[in-house]
Structure formats: structure tokens, C-alpha cells
């Protein structure tokens, strides 16, 4: 029961971090005109979220 709760909380936190990072990347893209930086930041954040969820949730 505790592990299921931990997985759900971890997944929700990961999604929260992903949404915040994407919104920051959109801000960088539109206001600062930092196209390459925002794209690399989004890809790096997406990779980190997917990898960390795979490690935590995938390995029971």
C-alpha cells in the first residue's frame, strides 16, 4: 500500500515538474528568443522525467 502511494505521489510530482519546465521553456522561446536553449532544456527535462520514472516505478 505504501509503495503504491509513493509511486502515485512520485508520478504526480514528476508531471508537475514537467509542466513547470515546459512552461519555462515556452517563456524562454517567446520572450528571450532563446530557441536552441529552450528546445534543449525541454528535451533534457523530458529525458530526466522519463528516466527517473522508469527507475523508480519500473524497478519494483
PyMOL CGO cylinders between C-alpha atoms (Angstrom):
from pymol import cmd
from pymol.cgo import CYLINDER

trace = [
    CYLINDER, 0.00, 0.00, 0.00, 2.80, 2.40, 0.88, 0.3, 1, 1, 1, 1, 1, 1,
    CYLINDER, 2.80, 2.40, 0.88, 4.67, 1.67, -2.35, 0.3, 1, 1, 1, 1, 1, 1,
    CYLINDER, 4.67, 1.67, -2.35, 1.59, 2.34, -4.47, 0.3, 1, 1, 1, 1, 1, 1,
    CYLINDER, 1.59, 2.34, -4.47, 1.07, 5.65, -2.70, 0.3, 1, 1, 1, 1, 1, 1,
    CYLINDER, 1.07, 5.65, -2.70, 4.74, 6.50, -3.18, 0.3, 1, 1, 1, 1, 1, 1,
    CYLINDER, 4.74, 6.50, -3.18, 4.55, 5.71, -6.89, 0.3, 1, 1, 1, 1, 1, 1,
    CYLINDER, 4.55, 5.71, -6.89, 1.46, 7.87, -7.36, 0.3, 1, 1, 1, 1, 1, 1,
    CYLINDER, 1.46, 7.87, -7.36, 2.98, 10.80, -5.46, 0.3, 1, 1, 1, 1, 1, 1,
    CYLINDER, 2.98, 10.80, -5.46, 6.24, 10.46, -7.39, 0.3, 1, 1, 1, 1, 1, 1,
    CYLINDER, 6.24, 10.46, -7.39, 4.38, 10.37, -10.70, 0.3, 1, 1, 1, 1, 1, 1,
    CYLINDER, 4.38, 10.37, -10.70, 2.31, 13.43, -9.82, 0.3, 1, 1, 1, 1, 1, 1,
    CYLINDER, 2.31, 13.43, -9.82, 5.41, 15.33, -8.72, 0.3, 1, 1, 1, 1, 1, 1,
    CYLINDER, 5.41, 15.33, -8.72, 7.19, 14.35, -11.93, 0.3, 1, 1, 1, 1, 1, 1,
    CYLINDER, 7.19, 14.35, -11.93, 4.27, 15.61, -14.02, 0.3, 1, 1, 1, 1, 1, 1,
    CYLINDER, 4.27, 15.61, -14.02, 4.25, 18.86, -12.04, 0.3, 1, 1, 1, 1, 1, 1,
    CYLINDER, 4.25, 18.86, -12.04, 7.96, 19.37, -12.70, 0.3, 1, 1, 1, 1, 1, 1,
    CYLINDER, 7.96, 19.37, -12.70, 7.46, 18.55, -16.38, 0.3, 1, 1, 1, 1, 1, 1,
    CYLINDER, 7.46, 18.55, -16.38, 4.64, 21.08, -16.78, 0.3, 1, 1, 1, 1, 1, 1,
    CYLINDER, 4.64, 21.08, -16.78, 6.63, 23.78, -14.97, 0.3, 1, 1, 1, 1, 1, 1,
    CYLINDER, 6.63, 23.78, -14.97, 9.67, 23.10, -17.14, 0.3, 1, 1, 1, 1, 1, 1,
    CYLINDER, 9.67, 23.10, -17.14, 7.69, 23.20, -20.36, 0.3, 1, 1, 1, 1, 1, 1,
    CYLINDER, 7.69, 23.20, -20.36, 6.07, 26.49, -19.36, 0.3, 1, 1, 1, 1, 1, 1,
    CYLINDER, 6.07, 26.49, -19.36, 9.51, 27.95, -18.59, 0.3, 1, 1, 1, 1, 1, 1,
    CYLINDER, 9.51, 27.95, -18.59, 10.78, 26.69, -21.93, 0.3, 1, 1, 1, 1, 1, 1,
    CYLINDER, 10.78, 26.69, -21.93, 7.89, 28.39, -23.73, 0.3, 1, 1, 1, 1, 1, 1,
    CYLINDER, 7.89, 28.39, -23.73, 8.68, 31.61, -21.86, 0.3, 1, 1, 1, 1, 1, 1,
    CYLINDER, 8.68, 31.61, -21.86, 12.34, 31.40, -22.93, 0.3, 1, 1, 1, 1, 1, 1,
    CYLINDER, 12.34, 31.40, -22.93, 11.32, 30.68, -26.51, 0.3, 1, 1, 1, 1, 1, 1,
    CYLINDER, 11.32, 30.68, -26.51, 8.89, 33.59, -26.83, 0.3, 1, 1, 1, 1, 1, 1,
    CYLINDER, 8.89, 33.59, -26.83, 10.30, 36.40, -24.71, 0.3, 1, 1, 1, 1, 1, 1,
    CYLINDER, 10.30, 36.40, -24.71, 14.04, 35.82, -24.66, 0.3, 1, 1, 1, 1, 1, 1,
    CYLINDER, 14.04, 35.82, -24.66, 14.25, 34.46, -28.23, 0.3, 1, 1, 1, 1, 1, 1,
    CYLINDER, 14.25, 34.46, -28.23, 16.43, 31.62, -26.95, 0.3, 1, 1, 1, 1, 1, 1,
    CYLINDER, 16.43, 31.62, -26.95, 15.27, 28.96, -29.40, 0.3, 1, 1, 1, 1, 1, 1,
    CYLINDER, 15.27, 28.96, -29.40, 18.04, 26.41, -29.05, 0.3, 1, 1, 1, 1, 1, 1,
    CYLINDER, 18.04, 26.41, -29.05, 18.23, 26.72, -25.28, 0.3, 1, 1, 1, 1, 1, 1,
    CYLINDER, 18.23, 26.72, -25.28, 14.52, 26.19, -24.80, 0.3, 1, 1, 1, 1, 1, 1,
    CYLINDER, 14.52, 26.19, -24.80, 14.46, 23.16, -27.10, 0.3, 1, 1, 1, 1, 1, 1,
    CYLINDER, 14.46, 23.16, -27.10, 17.47, 21.56, -25.40, 0.3, 1, 1, 1, 1, 1, 1,
    CYLINDER, 17.47, 21.56, -25.40, 16.02, 22.34, -21.96, 0.3, 1, 1, 1, 1, 1, 1,
    CYLINDER, 16.02, 22.34, -21.96, 12.71, 20.70, -22.89, 0.3, 1, 1, 1, 1, 1, 1,
    CYLINDER, 12.71, 20.70, -22.89, 14.40, 17.58, -24.27, 0.3, 1, 1, 1, 1, 1, 1,
    CYLINDER, 14.40, 17.58, -24.27, 16.69, 17.29, -21.25, 0.3, 1, 1, 1, 1, 1, 1,
    CYLINDER, 16.69, 17.29, -21.25, 13.78, 17.68, -18.81, 0.3, 1, 1, 1, 1, 1, 1,
    CYLINDER, 13.78, 17.68, -18.81, 11.69, 15.15, -20.69, 0.3, 1, 1, 1, 1, 1, 1,
    CYLINDER, 11.69, 15.15, -20.69, 14.56, 12.66, -20.66, 0.3, 1, 1, 1, 1, 1, 1,
    CYLINDER, 14.56, 12.66, -20.66, 15.13, 13.17, -16.92, 0.3, 1, 1, 1, 1, 1, 1,
    CYLINDER, 15.13, 13.17, -16.92, 11.46, 12.72, -16.06, 0.3, 1, 1, 1, 1, 1, 1,
    CYLINDER, 11.46, 12.72, -16.06, 11.09, 9.59, -18.19, 0.3, 1, 1, 1, 1, 1, 1,
    CYLINDER, 11.09, 9.59, -18.19, 14.33, 8.07, -16.91, 0.3, 1, 1, 1, 1, 1, 1,
    CYLINDER, 14.33, 8.07, -16.91, 13.60, 8.77, -13.25, 0.3, 1, 1, 1, 1, 1, 1,
    CYLINDER, 13.60, 8.77, -13.25, 10.08, 7.37, -13.53, 0.3, 1, 1, 1, 1, 1, 1,
    CYLINDER, 10.08, 7.37, -13.53, 11.44, 4.28, -15.23, 0.3, 1, 1, 1, 1, 1, 1,
    CYLINDER, 11.44, 4.28, -15.23, 14.00, 3.73, -12.48, 0.3, 1, 1, 1, 1, 1, 1,
    CYLINDER, 14.00, 3.73, -12.48, 11.59, 4.34, -9.58, 0.3, 1, 1, 1, 1, 1, 1,
    CYLINDER, 11.59, 4.34, -9.58, 8.39, 2.77, -10.92, 0.3, 1, 1, 1, 1, 1, 1,
    CYLINDER, 8.39, 2.77, -10.92, 9.85, 0.22, -13.35, 0.3, 1, 1, 1, 1, 1, 1,
    CYLINDER, 9.85, 0.22, -13.35, 12.09, -1.48, -10.80, 0.3, 1, 1, 1, 1, 1, 1,
    CYLINDER, 12.09, -1.48, -10.80, 9.75, -2.72, -8.11, 0.3, 1, 1, 1, 1, 1, 1,
]
cmd.load_cgo(trace, "trace")
